Amino acid sequence: MGTQTHFYPWVPMGGKFKPLGVCASVPYISGAYGASRESKLHELRLPSLVECDGYIMSCANSSLNARLYDPDGVHARNPLAWPFWAGEGDLRGLPPHMIITSELDLLRDEGNAYFRKLVGAEVRAVGRVNLGMKHMGELSYRHAVPDMYLDNLWAVRKFVDWV
C-alpha cells in the first residue's frame, strides 16, 4: 500500500494472523500517475499529482512503477491493488490505520483522501501531514529536522500503543 507500510502487531484470529493496525507513510495507492492533467485535477481531485510533480518524485517515474506492479493496467481501479479506489464497503472492518503524508509530496492527496474514506467507513484512523516536507523528508533529512523526525517516531509509537 505505501512507500512505507507497517502492520502492528500480528495476532491470531480464526486460524489466521491479522494485523491489529496499519501505519502507512506517504502511501502510494492510486496508480493514477499516468492520468491526464485534467483528470488528476478534476475527476480524481488529486492536485498534488500536478502541484508536486518533480519534487523528488515525478508522475512519469511513478507511472512506470505502477506499470511494473500492474503491467497491463487490468487492475487500475481494483481496490485490492490500489486502495485509493476502495469504497466504504471495501474498507469497513479494517483494522485501525495511521496515515502520514507530507505537504510537498506527489502522494499527499491520495493519502489524505484514503484517510477520509477510512473515517467515512467508520474505521478507526489517525492522520498527520508533515508541513513543508517533501516525500519522506522527515526520514531523509532527519539530521536537518530532528524534531520532526522524533515527533513522527513518537506519533507512530503512540499509535502502536493505541491499537
Stockholm file with secondary structure:
# STOCKHOLM 1.0

chainA/1-163         MGTQTHFYPWVPMGGKFKPLGVCASVPYISGAYGASRESKLHELRLPSLVECDGYIMSCANSSLNARLYDPDGVHARNPLAWPFWAGEGDLRGLPPHMIITSELDLLRDEGNAYFRKLVGAEVRAVGRVNLGMKHMGELSYRHAVPDMYLDNLWAVRKFVDWV
#=GR chainA/1-163 SS CEEEEEEEEEEEETTEEEEEEEEEEEECCCCCTTSCHHIIIIISCCTHHHHTTTSSSCHHHHHHHHHHHSTTCTTTTCTTTCGGGCCHHHHTTCCCEEEEEETTCTTHHHHHHHHHHHHHTTCCEEEEEETTCCTTHHHHTTTTSHHHHHHHHHHHHHHHHHC
#=GC SS_cons         CEEEEEEEEEEEETTEEEEEEEEEEEECCCCCTTSCHHIIIIISCCTHHHHTTTSSSCHHHHHHHHHHHSTTCTTTTCTTTCGGGCCHHHHTTCCCEEEEEETTCTTHHHHHHHHHHHHHTTCCEEEEEETTCCTTHHHHTTTTSHHHHHHHHHHHHHHHHHC
//
